[in-house]
């Protein structure tokens, strides 16, 4: 670690007293109930699948790694099997539908037993703390006997899928049998390397943190402000973060949790160069920082020392796709921590 990064690390530690109060929180459970190797995919519900495929391929040159029927496609990230899933939203509003985590020893019965011990019951109901198995058949790119896909909803109703690390959205019992990826008709302007993270909004951050740590044994790899940890897993700096934003809706009803944005990584991250590239394909500056950003805009948030960033600010770059869904791009070394690249973590 170079001197500048070492100084940033010390500043981070001094700025977050919660680190001193919970020293044991940094150690990942030696034998967690479910061990996560990384993010396999994130699936978006979009208003026009073809338009979204054209958009992401034009920007990133992503091959099609799977097709699950006529209304969905998976776009490969890096060398795969990691991918970005695109599925039709139909009559519903576009959204980030779910996150899929790659887990060791994927077995449906085993997962049911473990989640059952954590208060999650089997049901087709779209409610918090429920789990279900989808058997994806040949009509949707699955196996003849069906390819099992395992989903559960967390305490805020956020949908998490669990699959084998080799899952590519294809056939076979593990979903790992895919045809040769279909090359993108466009070269793309930015080469993606991997997933970085998703940031999720719920009604009770402390509850979410406790739930995910107990189920997956996640380690804390950085703090983005007191009491706001990011949970790392695997060996590539990937993480999940949980923020506020749920709470009470109309007439006191609970507002469901949401996946606010997803982040992918690239080599040689340079915000100015990335912005020029985004603007070359018609993505414009956001303008006002108030309210929800509209489609096809870009902006930078400077994460300062009080949120675990560098003294001069850690630049975090966002843009929105044709449906207004928020995408973040960061350097391959980004881990949600300090330093100019956000790569100084515990």
Secondary structure, DSSP 8 states (H G I E B T S, - for coil): --HHHHHHHHHHHHH-THHHHTGGGGS--TT-SS-EEEEEEEEEEES-HHHHHHHHHHHH---EEE--SSSEEEEE-TTSS-EEEEEE-TTS--EEEEEEEEETT--HHHHHHHHHHTT-EE-SS--TTEEEEEEE-GGGT--TT-EEEEEEE-TT--EEEEEETT--S-BSTTS-B----B--SS--SS-EEEEEEEEEE-S-HHHHHHHHHHHH--EEEEESSTT-EEEEETTTTEEEEEES--SB-GGG-B---EEEEEEEEESS--HHHHHHHHHHTT-EE----SS---SSEEEEEEE-GGGT--TT-EEEEEEE-TT--EEEEEETT--SSBSTTS-B--
